């Protein structure tokens, strides 16, 4: 008999100050370990710096946040380096908590995954974003915006992910080729055969597949060629020092060259300065995203500052 085990670990006092809390954290870590396969041990990493009273307050609020319409979406523009136009937006969820104010994903997404709420939250995000971008595209004279939506590993691993996405597109009348789903390298590489089976139906529908934060995981372009993907997003950690660190510049240049050889579109994340923009453009990067072109903002702010006068917003 061959036995294997998955292990979740929590530490006193960082993850909790009593046995009940520590056991709950260990159980959450064990569940995450199981998602990665057998013989995996993980330390709890839900919200290590979140005070326990606040953590419990957030968990209680999550149970009613969807029903009370407390989640909001912000959008960050992405521009192409040929016409310098806004070519797409990435949607980012925020929680307008009645007591704690506007919360960023790091404050509640790990807890939502623990509580089994990430799938319904993700479905809400997808539907709301599709409706919003559909309205924008109906008013534009430029080519339609491409909507990028992040999928967590838990969402991607859900057995009905294809049906969930397809139903959202039908219900919102959103064309599949306007949508791009972003997944991290880690999500893709946990089970390569299963990943391919999940990706192909989505890709066959016309949905774009992008690898987010590329370069921070353990995959290679050689392994990724087995998947039906359309784009890579170079992680901001390589972009930050690209003008002062020759190694980072060389890595980015190599990624762009190899990706183009595989007919993949390349987006650089975290572009904050003009010299970064110039260097990335000279290396052939297709699209840029970062504070230089706009912070994640509310739909009202985005449509006013970028969509009405895109070229002016990008070049200012």
N, C-alpha and C positions, 0 to 999 in steps of 0.2 A: 504494500500500500504506500503510495506516494502522497505525502501531506505537504501543504503549503499554507502560509499564513499572511494576513495583512494586519499591520499594526498601526494604531493611532496613539500619539504621545502628547500629553499636555504637561506643563510644568508649573509647579507652585513657586512663587505667588503670581507669576506673570500672567497666566491664563485663568486664574481663579483663586479664591481664598478659602474655598471649602470643597469637600469631597463631591458634592452634587454637581457643582459647576465644572470641576476638573473632569469628572466622568463624562459630562455632556460634551466638553471640548475634545476629549479623547475619542469619543464616539464619532464626532464630526470629522476628525482627522482620519479615523479608520475608514469612514465612508469614502473620503477623498482618495485614500490609498487603494481601496478596492477598485475605484474607477480607473486606476493606472495599471491594474493587473495584479497577479499574485506575487507574493514574496516582496511586498513593498512596505516600508515603514516611513511614516510621515509625522513630523511635528505639527501640532495645531498652528494654523496660520490665518485663522479667520479675521480677527481684528486685534492683534496683539497689544496695541497701544490704546485700545478703547476701554475706558473705565467700565467696570462691571455694571454699576447702576445705569449708566448711559446705554450700555449694550442691551440690558434687559428692556429699557425704555424703547429703544429702537426696534427690538424684536416684537414687542407688543404692538407698536405702531404699524409695523409692516403688515400685520394681519388685516388691517382695515384701510391701508393706504390706497390700494387699487379701487376699492369700493367708493372711497371718498374723493377719488380723482386728484390725489396729492402728488402724483408723479408729473413731471414736465420734461419736455425735450429741448435740448440746446443743439445747435448745429454749427459745425466748423467747416468753412469752405475749403475746397481744393481747386487749384488752378492748373491749367495746362501751360507748358512752356513754349508752345508754338504761337498761339494767338493771345496768350495772357488773358484768358477769360476764365470765369468760374465754371468749371466743368462738372463739379459734383459737391456733395456735402456729406459729412459723416455725422450721424446722429448720436448724441450722448445723453443718457438719462440722468435726471436730477430728481431729488425728492424734496418737495416743499413741505418740510415737517412743521406741524403747527406750533411746536415748542422750541425745536432746535434750529429752525431756519432752513436755509437751502443746503441740503446735504449732497456731497459728491459720491460717486459710486463706491469708492473705497470704504465709505462709512456704512454702507448697507448691502451691497451686492454679496459679499462673503456670507453675511447672515441670511440673505435670501436663499443662497445655495444650501446652507445648512437646513433651513426650514422647508425646503422643497418648493419654494415659491418662485424660483428663477425662471421656470418655463412660462407660467402665466404672465409674469412681468415682461419677459422677452416678447411674448405674443402681443401684449399691449403696445410695447415700443414699436414693433414692426408695423402694426396696423396704423398707429397714429402717425408715424413717419411717412408711410406710404400715402396716406390721405393728404398730408401737408405738402409733400413734394409733388404730388399729382396736381394740386391746385397751382403751385408755382409754375410748373411746366406748361399748364394750360394758358398762363398769362405771358409766357416768354416768347420772344421772337428768335432768340438764339437756340442752338441745339439743346435738347432736354438735359436737365441735371441728372447725374447718376447718384443714386442714394446708397450710401454705405452703412451697413448695420452690423455691429459686432455680435458674434455668437459665442457664448461661453462654452467651455468643454462639456458642461452639464447639459446645456441646451442641444448642442450638436450630437451628444450621445443619446438623446431622448429617442425612443423607438418610433415616435410619430412626427419627427422633425419635418420630413418631406410634406406630409399632409398639413401640418401647421402652417408652413410657409405657403404652400399652394392655395390653401383656403384663404389666407390673408390677402394674397394677390387677387384672387377672384372677388372677394368681398369688397375690396377697395378699387377695383378696376385698374390696378397698377400693372403696367407691362413688365414682364419678367426681365427683359433686357435693360430696364432702368435700374434694377436692383443688383447690388453687389454685397455678398456676405463676407465678413472678415473673420478669419480664424487664426489663432496663434499656431506656431510650429508645434508646440506641445500637444495641442488638441488633435492635430493631424497624425502625429507619430506614435500615439499610444497604442494603436492597433491598426497597422497599415492596410490590411485586407478589409477590415470593417470600414475604415475611413473611405476607401475607394467606393465601396458599396453605397455609402451614404451620400457621397459627393456627386456621383454620376447622375442620379435622377434629378438632382437640383440643377446641375449644369445642363442636362438635356432639356430642361424647361426654358433655358435661355438666361438663367441667373449667372452673374459673374461670381467667381470665387477668388478671393484675395488672401494672401498670407500676411498677417499683421505682425509688426515688430520683428521682421525678418533679420536674422543674424544673432539673436539672443538665445536661440535654442540650440539643439544638437543635430538638426537636420542639415542636409546639403541640397543644392539644386539638383544633383544627380538623383537623389531619392525622391524629390518632389516631382520630378518629371513623370512619375508613375500616376500622379493625380491629375484630374481635369481642372487645373487652375488657370487663371487669366492674368493675375497681377501679383506683384510683391510690393510690400511697404517696408522700406528700409527703416530700421529702428532709429529713434532720435539720438541714441547714445553714440552712433557713428557719425551723425550729422553735427552734433554739438561742437566738436573740435576739428571739423574737416578742413578748415583753413589753416590750422596751426599744427596739426598732427599728420605727418605724411602717411603713417600707417593707416589711419582712418580713411584718408583720401584714397589710398590704394585699394582698401577693402571695398569702399563704395564704388569705385571705378570698375572693379572686377565683378561685383554683383550686377551692375548695370549691363556690362558687356555680356555676361553669361545669360542673364535674363532675356535680353534682346535676342540672343541666339536661340532661345527657346520660345520666341514670339510672345514673351510676357511683358506687360506694361509695368513700369516702375514708378512708384511714388516715394518721395522722401518725406519723412515726418520730422516735426520739430524744427522747421526752418524759421529762424528768428532774425537773421541779419542779411543784408544785401550781398555781402561777400559770399556767404553760404549759397545764396540763390544763384549768384553768377557762376560759382564753381560747379554746382550741381547741373546747371544748364549746359555748361561747356562739356560736361561728361555725358550728356545725352539723356539726363533724367526726364521722364515724360511729364510728371506731375509733381507739384509741391504743396505741402500742407504745413501750417505752423502759424505762430503769432505774427509773423511778418505780413501775412495776408488776412489774418483775422482770428480772434479768440472764439471759442465756442460761445454762442450768444443765442438769445431767444429768437423764435421765428420772426417776431415783429422787427427786431433790430436787424436781423440778417436781410430780410426783404428790402428794408429801407436803405441800408448802407452798401449792399453788395449786388443784389439782384436787379435793382433799378438802374444802377450805373456800374456794371461790373468792371469795365476797363479802368475807370477812374479809381475805383476802390483798390484794385490790385496794384496800380502803379504809384499810388500816393505813399 
